Amino acid sequence: MSAPISRNSPSPGSLSEDTASSSDAVGETITAFDGAEALLRAWGRGLTPDPWLTVSEWSDTHRWLSSRASAEPGRYRTERTPYMRAIMDALSPGDPTQRVVFMKAAQVGATEAGNNWIGFVIHHAPGPMLAVQPTVELAKRNSRQRIDPLIEESPALKERVRPARARDSGNTQLSKDFPGGVLVMTGANSAVGLRSMPARYVFLDEVDAYPASADEEGDPVGLAEARSLTFAHRRKVFLVSTPTIRGVSRIEREYEASDQRRFFVPCPYCGAMQWLRFERLRWEKGKPETAAHHCDACDARIEEHHKPAMLAAGEWRATAEARDARTVGFHLSALYSPPGWKSWADIARDKETAAGSDEAERVFRNTVLGETWIETGDAPDWQRIAERREDWPAGTVPAGGLFLTAGADVQKDRIEIDVWAWGRGLESWLVDHVVIEGGPAQPEAWEALTDLLGRSWRHAGDAELGPARLAIDTGYETAAVYGWARSVGFAQVAPVKGLEGFNRSSPVSGPTFVDATAGGKRLRRGARLWTVATSTFKAESYRFLRLSRPTSEELEAGAAFPPGTVHLPGWADTEWIRQLTAEQLVTVRNRRGFAKLEWQKLRERNEALDCRVYARAAAWIAGADRWPEATWADLEAQLGVPSGMDSPGGLIGRPDAGPQGKRRSDWLGRREGWF
């Protein structure tokens, strides 16, 4: 049995001479070898508690930015982006906040703040951490371009994460082991990665780019957050994103459920505190360099050079009451970008450039203002669309159409096909509407569809154009569609499956090989399925149908139709036009009260709209959204159309304007490697 240990210490004066001399002897013995003083200093440092730092204080002390990952390499300085201090500190263990939501513009320093948090966890508050990017591929890229430089350039982290080259280092592309914890990186498209481990810390980056479901197992945000529930009040979840579309934006939904903080800055003239609004940014039309912000209170003109002092004196203020007291939300636009980043003049220039284009306006609103885009979902007036029909010979392709695609909708008793011509700027012309009687159970119907693949339509320049791609819906009689597509080959045919919801990052994805052997192995030569975000193409088609058009006088003077204009021929009847405008976008709420956008029918038949969406998907698969100028010029040269469609009087939509010269059109398929 051991003797009890006394906690009493004799006073220095009570030590006997023998005891003192003995202690001196021991001290001389301890320091009698080389390196003894360094050993004692290291031992003393080990006994000293680590300083109590917040994430922002840790970043200013330990974080170094690499030239590989930053435009401003060197020591990280929170004072460069002072609005990030409160956001980072809310992620510190000493703050009671459990969920931090940041809805923001692009390039305001949010990603680096998230990386600072990762570094803080590795060095100062170790524990299991999950970092989620939209896809696994983006997670790998982020690991190479952001996380590896973060560790290599910060000495405090480099000594805690062993080099990937070391044996059993625990340092891989998607996993970083460190004393007391691990950082696991994955994609929101991987359900396995999202449920792989419990996590005290969860970093969800660009949540609006996440798929609606991770491998059809549920919302990726919900799956990831579920990993942290066992840590109760000690957990931290950081949700960051540039917003997308009103009603479907995850980050907007989370922000609206928070206390909705805004960064208030003082007016340099009257001192009134205010948050920067785009509506208060004013400039002379055509002179974005004159842009200045005007005070809410005194209307004084605030110049760009006032911004550093304003940001330094700014503070976050809640503008709403949170539904959950453990959640805080922050919103920031590019108006707050520090000097040397995005200036007010740049913002004014972006706004002027975006004018007149809904797509450019959406990008501006999302990435510059950090706000959601309101998608106009009302169906265009079919009568007004009917009044805009144009006259050109039936079965011919106007001069502006440079290649053809077709969309096929399979019904119980028929197959409906629309053939569309596409030109620069995705301007389009309805070339033909074909109804093949007899459903998928009739071999004759599939034979007629095969014959259509070999048909051609005469171009205004006297060439013969065949369909470059035909996209066919697989929602009805899937096996029959796969069988037909397999028989004719996938060079010219693309089986498609529509998906609900908006997927702006990639409206079409694939192909996925859907045929398998008895053992479950995918057949490389089997059926190939493309998935299509139909909501995106429906919204785009309706936006294009609403575009204003030049008058006949303006066309004669050389004006051109806006990019995206939809041209309908005189033979398109009212029933077809009403099918084209048969749906509208509405906001619906689920049982939990969350809103989402959903397309609903205004009438039973909508085949024309579906065929338009499939033909548009075929154009995307063909590459029209990504072709460079040289490809469009090549198409025009092959068809004998003046490059750029810039001849006097405007060739677009005028079938009599192109020079003659017969040429087969299957060169496009050969050029892209389809045939």
C-alpha positions as CSV (number, residue, x, y, z in Angstrom):
1,M,0.0,0.0,0.0
2,S,1.5,3.3,-1.0
3,A,2.1,6.1,1.5
4,P,-0.2,9.1,1.3
5,I,1.1,12.1,-0.7
6,S,1.4,15.4,1.2
7,R,0.3,18.5,-0.7
8,N,2.0,20.8,1.8
9,S,5.2,22.6,0.9
10,P,7.8,23.9,3.4
11,S,8.6,27.6,3.2
12,P,11.9,28.5,1.7
13,G,13.2,29.6,5.2
14,S,12.5,26.3,6.8
15,L,14.8,24.3,4.5
16,S,17.9,23.0,6.3
17,E,21.3,23.6,5.0
18,D,21.7,19.9,4.2
19,T,18.5,20.0,2.2
20,A,19.5,23.1,0.3
21,S,22.9,21.8,-0.5
22,S,21.4,18.6,-1.7
23,S,19.0,20.5,-4.0
24,D,21.9,22.5,-5.4
25,A,23.7,19.3,-6.1
26,V,20.7,17.8,-8.0
27,G,20.4,21.0,-10.0
28,E,24.0,20.9,-11.0
29,T,23.6,17.3,-12.0
30,I,20.5,18.0,-14.2
31,T,22.2,20.8,-16.1
32,A,25.5,19.1,-16.4
33,F,24.9,17.8,-20.0
34,D,24.6,19.5,-23.4
35,G,21.0,20.5,-24.3
36,A,19.8,20.4,-20.7
37,E,18.6,24.1,-20.8
38,A,16.7,23.5,-24.1
39,L,15.1,20.4,-22.5
40,L,14.0,22.4,-19.5
41,R,12.5,25.2,-21.6
42,A,10.6,22.7,-23.7
43,W,9.3,21.0,-20.6
44,G,8.2,24.4,-19.2
45,R,6.4,25.2,-22.5
46,G,4.6,21.9,-22.3
47,L,3.3,22.8,-18.8
48,T,2.1,26.2,-20.0
49,P,-1.6,26.1,-21.1
50,D,-2.3,27.1,-24.7
51,P,-3.6,30.7,-25.0
52,W,-7.4,31.0,-25.3
53,L,-7.8,32.1,-29.0
54,T,-10.8,32.8,-31.2
55,V,-10.7,31.6,-34.8
56,S,-9.9,35.1,-36.0
57,E,-7.1,35.5,-33.4
58,W,-5.7,32.2,-34.4
59,S,-5.7,33.1,-38.1
60,D,-3.8,36.4,-37.5
61,T,-1.2,34.5,-35.4
62,H,-0.7,31.2,-37.3
63,R,-2.2,31.4,-40.8
64,W,-0.1,32.0,-43.9
65,L,-1.5,32.3,-47.4
66,S,0.2,30.4,-50.2
67,S,0.8,32.0,-53.6
68,R,-0.7,28.8,-55.0
69,A,-4.1,29.5,-53.4
70,S,-4.2,33.3,-52.8
71,A,-3.8,36.5,-54.8
72,E,-2.4,38.1,-51.7
73,P,0.2,35.6,-50.2
74,G,1.7,36.1,-46.8
75,R,0.4,36.3,-43.3
76,Y,-3.4,36.3,-43.1
77,R,-4.8,39.6,-41.7
78,T,-8.4,39.7,-40.5
79,E,-8.3,43.5,-40.8
80,R,-8.2,43.1,-44.6
81,T,-11.8,41.7,-44.4
82,P,-13.0,43.0,-41.0
83,Y,-16.6,41.7,-41.7
84,M,-15.3,38.2,-41.4
85,R,-14.1,38.5,-37.8
86,A,-17.6,38.0,-36.2
87,I,-18.3,35.1,-38.6
88,M,-15.1,33.3,-37.7
89,D,-15.4,34.0,-34.0
90,A,-19.0,32.5,-34.0
91,L,-17.2,29.2,-34.9
92,S,-15.0,29.4,-31.9
93,P,-15.6,26.8,-29.1
94,G,-16.3,29.7,-26.6
95,D,-19.3,31.0,-28.6
96,P,-22.6,29.3,-27.8
97,T,-23.7,29.3,-31.5
98,Q,-24.2,25.9,-33.0
99,R,-25.1,26.8,-36.6
100,V,-23.6,29.6,-38.6
101,V,-25.2,30.6,-41.9
102,F,-23.4,32.8,-44.5
103,M,-25.3,33.9,-47.6
104,K,-22.8,35.9,-49.6
105,A,-21.6,37.3,-53.0
106,A,-18.7,35.6,-54.7
107,Q,-15.1,36.4,-53.7
108,V,-15.6,38.1,-50.4
109,G,-13.3,35.9,-48.4
110,A,-15.7,33.2,-47.2
111,T,-13.7,30.2,-48.4
112,E,-10.5,31.4,-46.6
113,A,-12.5,32.0,-43.4
114,G,-13.7,28.4,-43.7
115,N,-10.1,27.2,-44.2
116,N,-9.1,29.3,-41.1
117,W,-11.7,27.3,-39.1
118,I,-10.2,24.1,-40.4
119,G,-6.7,25.2,-39.3
120,F,-8.0,26.3,-35.9
121,V,-9.6,22.9,-35.4
122,I,-6.4,21.0,-36.3
123,H,-4.2,23.1,-34.1
124,H,-6.4,24.4,-31.2
125,A,-9.6,22.4,-30.8
126,P,-9.1,18.9,-32.3
127,G,-12.0,16.7,-33.1
128,P,-13.7,14.9,-36.0
129,M,-14.5,17.3,-38.8
130,L,-16.5,16.8,-42.1
131,A,-16.0,19.2,-45.0
132,V,-18.5,18.9,-47.9
133,Q,-18.2,20.2,-51.4
134,P,-20.9,19.9,-54.1
135,T,-19.2,16.9,-55.6
136,V,-16.5,14.4,-54.8
137,E,-14.4,15.8,-57.7
138,L,-14.6,19.3,-56.3
139,A,-13.7,18.0,-52.9
140,K,-10.5,16.5,-54.4
141,R,-9.7,19.7,-56.2
142,N,-10.3,21.7,-53.0
143,S,-8.0,19.4,-51.1
144,R,-5.2,19.9,-53.6
145,Q,-5.6,23.6,-54.2
146,R,-6.7,24.8,-50.7
147,I,-6.2,22.4,-47.9
148,D,-2.7,21.1,-48.8
149,P,-1.3,24.7,-49.1
150,L,-3.1,25.6,-45.8
151,I,-1.2,22.9,-44.0
152,E,2.1,23.3,-45.8
153,E,2.3,27.1,-45.4
154,S,1.3,27.2,-41.7
155,P,4.1,25.8,-39.4
156,A,1.6,25.1,-36.6
157,L,-0.4,22.8,-38.9
158,K,2.5,21.2,-40.7
159,E,3.9,19.7,-37.5
160,R,0.5,18.2,-36.7
161,V,-0.3,16.6,-40.1
162,R,2.3,14.1,-41.3
163,P,3.4,14.3,-44.9
164,A,1.4,12.2,-47.4
165,R,4.6,10.5,-48.3
166,A,5.2,9.1,-44.8
167,R,4.1,5.5,-44.2
168,D,0.8,5.2,-42.3
169,S,0.6,9.0,-42.2
170,G,-3.2,9.1,-42.4
171,N,-2.7,11.9,-44.9
172,T,-4.7,11.2,-48.1
173,Q,-6.4,13.3,-50.6
174,L,-9.8,13.2,-48.8
175,S,-8.7,12.5,-45.2
176,K,-6.2,14.3,-42.9
177,D,-5.4,12.7,-39.6
178,F,-4.1,14.9,-36.8
179,P,-3.6,14.4,-33.0
180,G,-7.1,14.3,-31.5
181,G,-9.1,14.3,-34.7
182,V,-9.5,13.8,-38.4
183,L,-10.6,16.0,-41.3
184,V,-12.7,14.0,-43.8
185,M,-13.6,15.7,-47.2
186,T,-16.4,14.5,-49.4
187,G,-19.0,15.5,-52.0
188,A,-22.7,16.1,-51.4
189,N,-23.4,13.6,-54.2
190,S,-21.9,10.8,-52.1
191,A,-24.3,9.4,-49.5
192,V,-21.5,7.0,-48.3
193,G,-19.2,9.9,-47.6
194,L,-21.9,11.9,-45.8
195,R,-22.7,9.2,-43.3
196,S,-19.1,7.8,-42.9
197,M,-18.5,9.1,-39.4
198,P,-19.7,11.2,-36.5
199,A,-18.5,14.8,-36.7
200,R,-18.2,17.5,-34.1
201,Y,-17.5,20.1,-36.9
202,V,-19.3,20.3,-40.2
203,F,-18.3,22.7,-43.0
204,L,-20.9,22.8,-45.8
205,D,-19.5,24.9,-48.7
206,E,-21.6,26.2,-51.6
207,V,-24.8,24.4,-50.5
208,D,-26.9,25.8,-53.3
209,A,-24.9,23.7,-55.7
210,Y,-25.6,20.5,-53.9
211,P,-27.9,17.9,-55.6
212,A,-31.4,17.6,-54.4
213,S,-30.6,14.1,-53.0
214,A,-27.4,12.3,-52.3
215,D,-27.6,9.0,-54.2
216,E,-31.4,9.1,-53.7
217,E,-31.0,8.8,-49.9
218,G,-32.1,12.3,-48.9
219,D,-31.1,16.0,-48.6
220,P,-27.2,16.2,-48.4
221,V,-27.4,19.0,-45.8
222,G,-29.6,17.0,-43.5
223,L,-27.5,13.9,-43.9
224,A,-24.3,15.8,-43.1
225,E,-25.8,17.7,-40.1
226,A,-27.1,14.4,-38.7
227,R,-23.4,13.4,-38.2
228,S,-23.0,16.1,-35.5
229,L,-26.1,15.5,-33.4
230,T,-24.3,13.2,-30.9
231,F,-22.0,16.2,-29.9
232,A,-25.0,18.2,-28.7
233,H,-24.1,21.7,-27.6
234,R,-20.4,21.2,-28.6
235,R,-21.1,20.9,-32.3
236,K,-20.5,23.6,-34.9
237,V,-22.0,23.7,-38.4
238,F,-21.0,26.3,-41.0
239,L,-23.2,26.7,-44.1
240,V,-21.8,28.9,-46.8
241,S,-23.1,29.6,-50.3
242,T,-23.7,32.1,-53.1
243,P,-27.6,31.9,-53.5
244,T,-29.3,30.8,-56.7
245,I,-33.1,30.9,-57.2
246,R,-35.8,32.2,-54.9
247,G,-37.8,29.3,-53.5
248,V,-35.2,26.6,-54.1
249,S,-32.1,28.2,-52.6
250,R,-31.0,26.3,-49.5
251,I,-28.8,29.1,-48.2
252,E,-31.7,31.7,-48.5
253,R,-34.0,29.3,-46.6
254,E,-31.4,28.9,-43.8
255,Y,-30.7,32.6,-43.7
256,E,-34.4,33.5,-43.5
257,A,-34.7,31.1,-40.5
258,S,-31.8,32.9,-38.7
259,D,-31.6,36.4,-37.1
260,Q,-30.6,37.8,-40.5
261,R,-27.6,39.9,-39.6
262,R,-26.4,42.8,-41.8
263,F,-23.0,44.6,-41.7
264,F,-23.7,48.2,-40.7
265,V,-21.1,50.8,-41.5
266,P,-21.0,54.5,-40.5
267,C,-21.4,57.4,-43.0
268,P,-18.1,59.3,-43.1
269,Y,-20.1,62.6,-43.1
270,C,-23.0,62.2,-40.6
271,G,-22.0,59.0,-38.9
272,A,-25.3,57.3,-39.5
273,M,-25.0,53.5,-39.3
274,Q,-26.4,51.7,-42.4
275,W,-25.9,48.5,-44.5
276,L,-24.8,49.0,-48.1
277,R,-27.6,48.6,-50.6
278,F,-27.2,48.4,-54.3
279,E,-30.1,50.8,-54.7
280,R,-28.0,53.5,-53.1
281,L,-25.1,53.0,-55.6
282,R,-25.5,55.7,-58.3
283,W,-23.5,56.6,-61.4
284,E,-23.8,58.4,-64.7
285,K,-25.2,56.2,-67.4
286,G,-22.4,54.8,-69.5
287,K,-19.8,56.1,-66.9
288,P,-19.5,53.3,-64.3
289,E,-16.3,55.0,-63.0
290,T,-18.4,57.7,-61.5
291,A,-20.2,55.2,-59.1
292,A,-20.5,56.2,-55.5
293,H,-22.7,55.1,-52.6
294,H,-25.2,57.6,-51.2
295,C,-25.9,57.8,-47.5
296,D,-29.3,56.6,-46.3
297,A,-29.6,59.5,-43.8
298,C,-27.9,62.6,-45.4
299,D,-27.7,61.4,-49.0
300,A,-24.0,62.5,-49.1
301,R,-21.9,61.0,-51.8
302,I,-19.6,58.4,-50.3
303,E,-16.5,57.6,-52.4
304,E,-14.6,54.4,-52.8
305,H,-11.7,55.7,-50.7
306,H,-14.0,55.9,-47.7
307,K,-14.6,52.2,-47.6
308,P,-11.5,51.0,-45.5
309,A,-12.4,53.3,-42.6
310,M,-16.1,52.4,-42.9
311,L,-15.4,48.6,-42.9
312,A,-13.0,48.9,-39.9
313,A,-15.8,50.7,-37.9
314,G,-18.6,48.3,-39.1
315,E,-20.6,45.9,-36.9
316,W,-23.0,43.1,-37.5
317,R,-26.6,43.7,-36.4
318,A,-29.5,41.3,-36.3
319,T,-32.5,42.4,-38.4
320,A,-34.9,39.6,-37.5
321,E,-35.7,37.1,-34.7
322,A,-34.3,33.7,-35.3
323,R,-36.5,30.6,-35.2
324,D,-33.7,28.8,-33.5
325,A,-31.6,30.7,-31.0
326,R,-28.6,28.5,-31.7
327,T,-28.5,29.7,-35.3
328,V,-27.0,33.0,-36.5
329,G,-27.1,34.2,-40.1
330,F,-25.0,36.7,-42.0
331,H,-25.5,38.3,-45.5
332,L,-22.9,40.2,-47.4
333,S,-22.8,41.6,-51.0
334,A,-19.8,42.5,-53.1
335,L,-20.4,46.2,-52.2
336,Y,-18.3,45.4,-49.1
337,S,-15.3,44.0,-51.0
338,P,-12.1,45.6,-49.6
339,P,-10.0,48.0,-51.8
340,G,-8.1,46.2,-54.5
341,W,-10.8,43.5,-55.0
342,K,-14.2,44.4,-56.6
343,S,-14.8,48.1,-56.7
344,W,-18.1,50.0,-56.9
345,A,-17.1,51.0,-60.4
346,D,-16.7,47.3,-61.3
347,I,-20.1,46.6,-59.9
348,A,-21.7,49.4,-61.9
349,R,-20.0,48.1,-65.0
350,D,-21.2,44.6,-64.4
351,K,-24.8,45.9,-64.0
352,E,-24.6,47.8,-67.3
353,T,-23.2,44.8,-69.1
354,A,-26.0,42.6,-67.8
355,A,-28.8,44.9,-68.8
356,G,-31.2,43.3,-71.3
357,S,-30.2,39.7,-70.5
358,D,-32.1,37.7,-67.9
359,E,-29.3,35.2,-67.6
360,A,-26.7,37.9,-67.1
361,E,-29.0,39.6,-64.6
362,R,-29.3,36.4,-62.7
363,V,-25.6,36.0,-62.5
364,F,-25.2,39.6,-61.3
365,R,-27.8,39.2,-58.6
366,N,-26.4,35.9,-57.4
367,T,-22.7,36.6,-57.5
368,V,-22.5,40.3,-56.9
369,L,-25.4,41.1,-54.7
370,G,-25.5,37.8,-53.0
371,E,-29.3,37.6,-53.5
372,T,-31.6,35.1,-55.0
373,W,-33.0,35.4,-58.5
374,I,-36.7,35.4,-58.9
375,E,-37.6,33.1,-61.7
376,T,-40.6,34.2,-63.7
377,G,-42.8,31.2,-64.0
378,D,-46.0,32.5,-65.5
379,A,-46.7,30.9,-68.8
380,P,-46.5,33.3,-71.8
381,D,-49.7,34.3,-73.3
382,W,-50.4,31.8,-76.0
383,Q,-52.4,34.2,-78.1
384,R,-49.5,36.7,-78.2
385,I,-47.1,33.9,-79.2
386,A,-49.5,32.9,-82.0
387,E,-49.5,36.5,-83.3
388,R,-45.7,36.3,-83.6
389,R,-45.7,33.3,-86.0
390,E,-43.6,33.9,-89.1
391,D,-43.9,32.7,-92.7
392,W,-41.2,30.5,-94.3
393,P,-41.7,27.5,-96.5
394,A,-42.8,24.4,-94.6
395,G,-40.2,21.7,-94.2
396,T,-37.3,24.2,-94.7
397,V,-34.7,25.6,-92.3
398,P,-34.2,29.4,-92.2
399,A,-30.8,30.8,-92.9
400,G,-30.0,31.3,-89.2
401,G,-30.5,27.7,-88.3
402,L,-27.1,25.9,-88.3
403,F,-27.9,22.4,-87.0
404,L,-31.0,20.4,-86.1
405,T,-32.0,18.4,-83.0
406,A,-35.2,16.6,-82.3
407,G,-37.2,15.8,-79.1
408,A,-39.4,12.7,-78.9
409,D,-42.2,12.1,-76.4
410,V,-43.5,8.6,-76.1
411,Q,-47.2,8.2,-75.4
412,K,-49.4,5.2,-75.0
413,D,-50.8,5.4,-78.6
414,R,-48.3,7.6,-80.4
415,I,-44.9,9.1,-80.5
416,E,-44.7,12.9,-81.0
417,I,-41.5,14.5,-82.4
418,D,-40.6,18.2,-82.8
419,V,-37.5,19.1,-84.9
420,W,-35.8,22.4,-84.0
421,A,-33.1,24.3,-85.7
422,W,-30.5,26.1,-83.6
423,G,-28.3,29.1,-84.4
424,R,-26.0,31.5,-82.6
425,G,-27.0,32.5,-79.1
426,L,-29.4,29.5,-79.0
427,E,-31.8,31.2,-81.3
428,S,-34.2,28.5,-82.5
429,W,-36.8,27.7,-85.2
430,L,-39.5,25.0,-85.2
431,V,-38.8,23.1,-88.4
432,D,-41.2,20.2,-88.2
433,H,-43.8,18.5,-86.0
434,V,-44.3,14.7,-86.6
435,V,-46.8,12.4,-85.0
436,I,-46.2,8.7,-85.4
437,E,-49.4,6.8,-84.7
438,G,-49.1,3.6,-82.8
439,G,-47.6,3.2,-79.3
440,P,-44.3,1.6,-78.2
441,A,-45.9,-1.8,-78.5
442,Q,-46.1,-1.4,-82.3
443,P,-42.9,-2.3,-84.3
444,E,-44.1,-0.1,-87.1
445,A,-43.9,3.0,-84.8
446,W,-40.3,2.3,-84.0
447,E,-39.5,1.7,-87.7
448,A,-41.0,5.1,-88.6
449,L,-38.9,6.7,-85.9
450,T,-35.8,5.1,-87.3
451,D,-36.7,6.4,-90.7
452,L,-37.0,9.9,-89.3
453,L,-33.3,9.7,-88.2
454,G,-32.4,9.4,-91.9
455,R,-34.6,12.3,-93.1
456,S,-33.2,15.7,-94.1
457,W,-34.6,19.2,-94.3
458,R,-33.5,21.7,-96.9
459,H,-31.6,24.7,-95.6
460,A,-32.0,28.2,-97.0
461,G,-28.5,27.8,-98.4
462,D,-29.7,24.7,-100.4
463,A,-27.9,22.2,-98.1
464,E,-29.6,19.2,-96.6
465,L,-29.7,19.0,-92.8
466,G,-30.4,15.9,-90.8
467,P,-30.9,15.7,-87.0
468,A,-27.6,15.8,-85.2
469,R,-29.2,14.4,-82.1
470,L,-32.6,13.0,-81.1
471,A,-33.4,13.0,-77.4
472,I,-36.2,10.6,-76.5
473,D,-37.9,10.4,-73.1
474,T,-37.6,7.1,-71.2
475,G,-40.4,7.8,-68.7
476,Y,-43.0,5.6,-70.5
477,E,-42.1,2.1,-71.6
478,T,-38.5,2.5,-70.6
479,A,-37.4,-1.0,-71.8
480,A,-38.9,-0.4,-75.2
481,V,-37.1,2.9,-75.6
482,Y,-33.8,1.4,-74.5
483,G,-34.3,-1.5,-77.0
484,W,-34.9,0.9,-79.9
485,A,-32.0,3.1,-79.0
486,R,-29.8,0.1,-78.7
487,S,-30.8,-1.1,-82.1
488,V,-30.1,2.2,-83.9
489,G,-27.0,3.1,-81.9
490,F,-26.2,5.9,-79.5
491,A,-24.3,8.1,-81.9
492,Q,-27.4,10.0,-83.0
493,V,-29.9,9.0,-80.2
494,A,-29.9,10.1,-76.6
495,P,-32.3,8.5,-74.2
496,V,-33.2,11.0,-71.5
497,K,-34.8,11.0,-68.0
498,G,-36.2,14.2,-66.6
499,L,-35.5,15.3,-63.1
500,E,-37.5,17.7,-61.0
501,G,-35.9,20.8,-59.5
502,F,-33.3,23.2,-60.8
503,N,-29.7,22.1,-61.4
504,R,-28.0,25.3,-62.6
505,S,-24.5,23.8,-62.4
506,S,-25.3,21.2,-65.0
507,P,-28.7,21.0,-66.6
508,V,-27.7,17.8,-68.3
509,S,-25.5,15.1,-66.9
510,G,-24.4,11.7,-68.1
511,P,-24.4,9.4,-69.9
512,T,-24.9,6.6,-67.4
513,F,-24.6,3.1,-68.6
514,V,-27.8,1.5,-67.5
515,D,-27.4,-2.0,-69.0
516,A,-25.8,-4.7,-66.8
517,T,-24.9,-8.4,-67.0
518,A,-26.5,-11.0,-64.8
519,G,-23.7,-10.4,-62.3
520,G,-24.5,-6.7,-62.1
521,K,-21.5,-5.4,-64.1
522,R,-22.2,-2.3,-66.2
523,L,-22.0,-2.9,-70.0
524,R,-19.9,-0.3,-71.7
525,R,-21.7,-1.0,-74.9
526,G,-25.1,-1.0,-73.3
527,A,-27.8,1.6,-73.1
528,R,-26.7,5.1,-72.2
529,L,-29.0,7.4,-70.2
530,W,-28.8,11.2,-69.9
531,T,-30.5,13.0,-67.0
532,V,-32.1,16.4,-67.7
533,A,-33.1,19.1,-65.2
534,T,-36.4,19.9,-67.0
535,S,-37.2,22.8,-64.8
536,T,-34.1,24.7,-66.0
537,F,-35.0,24.3,-69.7
538,K,-38.7,25.1,-69.2
539,A,-37.8,28.3,-67.4
540,E,-35.3,29.1,-70.2
541,S,-37.8,28.4,-73.0
542,Y,-40.4,30.7,-71.4
543,R,-37.8,33.4,-70.9
544,F,-36.9,33.2,-74.5
545,L,-40.5,33.3,-75.6
546,R,-41.0,36.6,-73.7
547,L,-38.1,38.4,-75.4
548,S,-39.0,41.6,-77.2
549,R,-38.4,41.6,-80.9
550,P,-37.2,44.3,-83.4
551,T,-39.8,45.8,-85.6
552,S,-39.9,45.1,-89.3
553,E,-38.4,48.5,-89.9
554,E,-35.5,47.8,-87.5
555,L,-35.0,44.4,-89.2
556,E,-34.7,46.1,-92.6
557,A,-32.2,48.5,-91.1
558,G,-30.0,45.6,-90.1
559,A,-31.2,44.8,-86.6
560,A,-31.0,41.2,-85.4
561,F,-33.2,39.2,-83.1
562,P,-32.0,38.9,-79.5
563,P,-30.1,35.7,-78.6
564,G,-32.5,33.0,-77.6
565,T,-35.4,34.2,-79.7
566,V,-37.9,31.4,-80.5
567,H,-39.3,31.5,-84.0
568,L,-42.5,29.6,-84.8
569,P,-43.8,29.0,-88.3
570,G,-47.2,29.9,-89.6
571,W,-48.3,26.3,-89.8
572,A,-48.0,25.8,-86.0
573,D,-51.6,25.6,-84.9
574,T,-53.1,27.0,-81.8
575,E,-53.3,23.6,-80.1
576,W,-49.6,23.1,-80.4
577,I,-48.9,26.6,-79.1
578,R,-51.2,26.0,-76.2
579,Q,-49.3,22.8,-75.4
580,L,-46.0,24.8,-75.5
581,T,-47.4,27.2,-72.8
582,A,-49.2,24.6,-70.8
583,E,-47.3,24.9,-67.5
584,Q,-46.5,27.5,-64.9
585,L,-44.0,27.7,-62.1
586,V,-45.6,27.9,-58.6
587,T,-44.3,27.9,-55.1
588,V,-45.4,25.0,-52.9
589,R,-44.6,24.2,-49.3
590,N,-43.9,20.8,-47.8
591,R,-45.0,19.5,-44.5
592,R,-42.1,21.1,-42.7
593,G,-43.0,24.5,-44.2
594,F,-40.1,24.7,-46.6
595,A,-40.9,26.3,-49.9
596,K,-39.9,25.0,-53.3
597,L,-40.6,25.8,-56.9
598,E,-42.6,23.3,-58.9
599,W,-43.9,23.2,-62.5
600,Q,-47.7,22.5,-62.7
601,K,-49.9,21.9,-65.7
602,L,-52.5,24.5,-66.7
603,R,-54.0,21.9,-69.1
604,E,-53.7,18.2,-69.7
605,R,-51.7,18.1,-72.9
606,N,-48.2,19.5,-72.8
607,E,-46.3,17.4,-75.4
608,A,-45.0,20.4,-77.3
609,L,-43.3,21.8,-74.2
610,D,-41.8,18.4,-73.4
611,C,-40.5,17.9,-76.9
612,R,-39.0,21.4,-76.8
613,V,-37.2,20.5,-73.6
614,Y,-35.8,17.2,-75.0
615,A,-34.7,18.9,-78.2
616,R,-33.0,21.6,-76.1
617,A,-31.3,18.9,-74.1
618,A,-30.1,17.3,-77.3
619,A,-28.5,20.7,-78.3
620,W,-26.8,20.8,-74.9
621,I,-25.5,17.2,-75.4
622,A,-24.2,18.2,-78.9
623,G,-22.2,20.9,-77.2
624,A,-24.0,24.1,-78.4
625,D,-23.7,25.7,-75.0
626,R,-19.9,25.3,-75.0
627,W,-18.9,25.8,-78.6
628,P,-16.3,28.5,-79.2
629,E,-16.7,31.2,-81.9
630,A,-14.6,29.0,-84.3
631,T,-17.2,26.2,-84.3
632,W,-20.1,28.5,-85.1
633,A,-18.0,30.1,-87.9
634,D,-17.3,26.6,-89.2
635,L,-21.0,25.7,-89.2
636,E,-21.8,28.9,-91.1
637,A,-19.0,28.2,-93.7
638,Q,-20.3,24.7,-94.3
639,L,-23.8,26.0,-95.0
640,G,-22.7,29.1,-97.0
641,V,-24.1,31.5,-94.4
642,P,-22.2,34.8,-93.8
643,S,-20.2,34.5,-90.6
644,G,-21.8,36.2,-87.6
645,M,-25.1,36.7,-89.4
646,D,-24.2,40.4,-89.8
647,S,-25.1,41.2,-93.3
648,P,-27.4,44.1,-94.1
649,G,-31.1,43.4,-93.5
650,G,-30.4,40.6,-91.0
651,L,-30.3,37.1,-92.3
652,I,-31.8,35.5,-89.2
653,G,-35.2,34.1,-89.8
654,R,-35.1,35.0,-93.6
655,P,-35.0,31.8,-95.6
656,D,-34.4,33.6,-98.9
657,A,-31.2,35.3,-97.8
658,G,-28.5,32.6,-98.0
659,P,-26.4,31.7,-101.0
660,Q,-27.0,28.5,-102.8
661,G,-24.7,25.4,-102.6
662,K,-25.9,21.9,-101.8
663,R,-24.0,20.1,-99.0
664,R,-24.8,17.1,-96.8
665,S,-25.1,18.0,-93.1
666,D,-23.8,14.8,-91.5
667,W,-20.4,16.4,-91.4
668,L,-21.4,17.8,-88.0
669,G,-21.8,14.3,-86.6
670,R,-18.5,13.2,-88.0
671,R,-16.8,16.4,-86.7
672,E,-18.0,15.6,-83.1
673,G,-17.2,11.9,-83.5
674,W,-20.8,10.7,-83.3
675,F,-20.9,8.6,-86.5
